[in-house]
Amino acid sequence: MTTSTNGKFDRTPLIAGNWKMNMDHVQGITLLQKLAWTLADANHDFDRVEVAVFPPFTDLRGVQTLVAGDDLPVVYGAQDLSPHDSGAYTGDISGQFLSRLGCRYVLVGHSERRAIHGESDALLATKVAAALRHCLVPVLCVGEALEIRQAGSHVEHTLEQLRGSLAGVTAEQAASLVIAYEPVWAIGTGEVAGPADAQEMCAAIRNELSELYDTATAARTRLLYGGSVKASNAAQILRERDVDGVLVGGASLDVAEFANIVRFEHHLVTDTPA
Ligand SMILES: O=C(CO)COP(=O)(O)O
């Protein structure tokens, strides 16, 4: 994958669509096919801006077949994984299986997993380790709830989640990770954190990575913002220095909307310095 040379990034931007528990395997294939056609029609350069989708587990085999069969440049991942590789863990999915299905990424610690399933930072550290064991890139999600933001301790809280979930991760592994800042109050609410909020937290995360590891590592890790991202606000958020991509929920289910988010550079043309 080559690095974007748009002057704003020295890390390849990643536009990721988290379908959550939407789209059965038939709907998922249709959505992905339409997305690929739309982006091909627009001559999207996938080396310049990477596009990933995170369908439900039951869609992954169909997605693999479509991507391989039609040689689509879209990559994909799962929304969760087990910390274990195999055994008596009814209902869980091993990272090994996801790797066999051609997944590049896996979400770890999405706020809905943390809130609904009570996933702790300690558990998430074991999921990050499991992902790395199976050559999957963890997209580690962190972010604060509304009360914490209102109390003004959002940075401290988010960095604590980060440190807890990265326990045991080496510098080399950390550089390959993707970290998504998703403030809980902005998810599915229409309430979007401003570009300055996204930048503040991404800069704090990058700074924390340089303290935990070193500056070179921190400079390589890609940081995403997520929470009510739409085509109308993506370009503003993505122009921030430390924001390397977006993790999109609702808007990733709408092909035209998501394709426009992927093509955010298009909306930046007049603002990009020569
Ligand atoms: O949770 C999210 C992506 O993982 C964000 O969801 P929305 O874009 O629907 O707010």
The ligand as a Tripos MOL2 file, in Angstrom:
@<TRIPOS>MOLECULE
LIG
   10     9     1     0     0
SMALL
NO_CHARGES

@<TRIPOS>ATOM
      1 O1        -20.0630    3.2920   16.1490 O.2       1 LIG1
      2 C1        -19.7640    3.8240   15.0980 C.2       1 LIG1
      3 C2        -18.8230    3.1780   14.1590 C.3       1 LIG1
      4 O2        -18.1660    2.1140   14.7520 O.3       1 LIG1
      5 C3        -20.3480    5.1230   14.7010 C.3       1 LIG1
      6 O3        -21.6780    4.9270   14.3900 O.3       1 LIG1
      7 P1        -22.5040    6.1120   13.6700 P.3       1 LIG1
      8 O4        -21.6560    6.5530   12.4940 O.co2     1 LIG1
      9 O5        -23.7910    5.4780   13.2720 O.co2     1 LIG1
     10 O6        -22.6330    7.1980   14.6820 O.co2     1 LIG1
@<TRIPOS>BOND
     1     1     2 2
     2     2     3 1
     3     2     5 1
     4     3     4 1
     5     5     6 1
     6     6     7 1
     7     7     8 2
     8     7     9 1
     9     7    10 1
@<TRIPOS>SUBSTRUCTURE
     1 LIG1         1 GROUP 0 **** ****
